[in-house]
Amino acid sequence: MFIIKKQANKHIQTFLYMFILGVSFCSHAQTAVPSIATITIDNIDLSLPYTGNIEVSFKSANPEKVIESIQEYEGIKILAEDDNIVTFSLSQSPRFIGKRKNKYKQDSFVIDFKEQSMKEFLDEFALLSQSKINKKNSILQVMTDYVSEYISLPTYIHGFNFASTVATSKSGDCTEYAVLLAALARANGLSSRVIIGTVIIMDDVSVDAVGHAWTEVWYNNEWHILDAALNNMPAQVYYMPTGELSNEGPGFAISLMENTILMPIKIINISGTVLR
């Protein structure tokens, strides 16, 4: 009875917070579905794809806060900031170099890996990982593959669900992939964070920028970007972090909203060295 009541209370709190977040999110983005938004790109050299770092200029509602956040990353270099437009150099996988906090290993309201409903999900991974983890496949890749395949019903109808709900429903969008992967990492003794930001996805003929969520995991003394939602995507993906889900408690949606507001209003320009 306690578990049922606890889960019911979590659902009620989540619904109320996500209603607030949905209003804010849809007013910020031109095109939006829960947890993801297409971001307008004004100008880009269509001689694609690029190689190495790219240069990105985007309009921000709070450029100072954006700069403060991305200064904690290697692979992102601020080039200019003027009239709410931030220009920076971006590598494909910038690396977080900030402090590793104790909470990144702990069970929380959102990353609730100790819930009973997580047991089957975690037990299946424990069994699978015995044969999958080897010199060619680190635990990071095996975890990412597992979550990518485990969520069998990708959908955009969810606003944001905590890990135990995703483990049961096996459905969701990028935020659900991110929280479930973070929970799996913590259950295996690894520090993890859920990151909110923008991804630039490019192939031979097109470039898209979308709001996105992914996971960062501490392994071998450094942070790694893991993305179960875009796992093995046959395209170049550049990650532009806005910030982490710093509040994993009942007020988590406030943290989501704060990071959403920091996403680019629009991207002014993308340029880079063309891959020949």
Secondary structure, 3 states (H helix, E strand, C coil): CHHHHHHHHHHHHHHHHHHHHHHHHHHHCCEEECCEEECCEEEECCCCCEEEEEEEEEECCCHHHHHHHHCCEEEEEEEEEECCEEEEEEEEEEEECCCCCHHHHCCCCCCCCCCHHHHHHHHHHHHHHHHHCCCCCCHHHHHHHHHHHHCCEECCCCCCCCHHHHHHHCEECHHHHHHHHHHHHHHCCCCEEEEEEEEEEECCCCEEEEEEEEEEEEECCEEEEECCCCCCCCCEEEEEEEEECCCCCCCHHHHHHHHHHCCCCEEEEEEEEECC
